[in-house]
């Protein structure tokens, strides 16, 4: 990861499966993302997964992906985490990181 990529903004989508609904996964995701300075959103899906979009520099998004893959909320059980490739963006499209309902 180059210093140049710390200045560039990227976006990626994600979908997490396992025991991720009813265990405060969205709230913990929102708090962790805000702590990293990431913008975007997270929501439950009708088929029992959690999906979202995140925007930030490469270092922030790598850290978020690690957390979504390995940690999650204390009572969650992550079975699979899938992510789109990082795509460079010119500017943020979200003002903060929010839970969508």
N, C-alpha and C positions, 0 to 999 in steps of 0.2 A: 504494500500500500504506500503510494508516494505522498509526499507532502502536498503535491498539487491536488491530489484527490480529496484532501481534507477540505479544500476550498470549493470543490465542485459539489453540486447537489444531485442526489439520485432518488429514485422512487422504486418501490417494489411492492408487490402484493403477497399475501400469505394466507394459508389455510391450515388450521391446526385441528387434528382429530384425536379422539380419546375421551377421557373424562374431563371435559373442558367447559361444560355448561352446568350451572348451579353450584359452582365452586369459586365464584368471584374472579374467574379468569380474566374477564374483560376489564374489571376495575384494577387488578394488579397490572395488566398490560398497559392500561392508560397511565398509571402512576410511574411505571418503569420507563415508558416512552417519554413522558414529560421530564423525568429526571435526566434523560440523555439529551433532551432538546429536540426530539423527533416530533414531527407533525404528521397527522393522518387520522385514521379511525379504525375502530374494531367493532364487530357485531356478531351476535349469534346467527346461525343459519337454521333453516327449517329441518335440515338433516343431521343436526347434532354436532356440527363443527363450529369453530370460530374462524371468521375470516376478517381481513383488514388490508389497509394500505398504509405504508410508511414512507416518509420523506426525510432526508437528512444527508449528512456526508457519509462517505464510505465507512469510516470507522464507527460511526453511530449505528448504521444499519447492520454491520457485522455483529456488533455487540447485541443488538436487538434480536437478530436471528438466533444467536447463541442462546439467549434467554428464552425465546419462544420454543426452541428445540429441546433444551435441557432443564429448564427451571419451571416457568409458569407460576401459577398460584400455589400456595402450600398444599391444598387438597386436590389439585389437578393431577391427572395421569396422562401425559402426552404420549400418544402412540405413533403419530406421524405429523411431520411439519413439512409443508411444501411451500416453496417460494418461487416467484418469478425471477428472472434475471434482473439485475440492477439496470435501470435505464436512466441516463442522464437527463436532468431537467434544468431549465434556465433559472427558475425561481420557484419558491414554495407555492403550492396551490391551496394549502390549508393554513389556517391561522394558529391552530394548536392541535393537540391529539385528543380525540373525543370518543366516547362510547355511543354508537348509533343504536337506535331501538327499532 
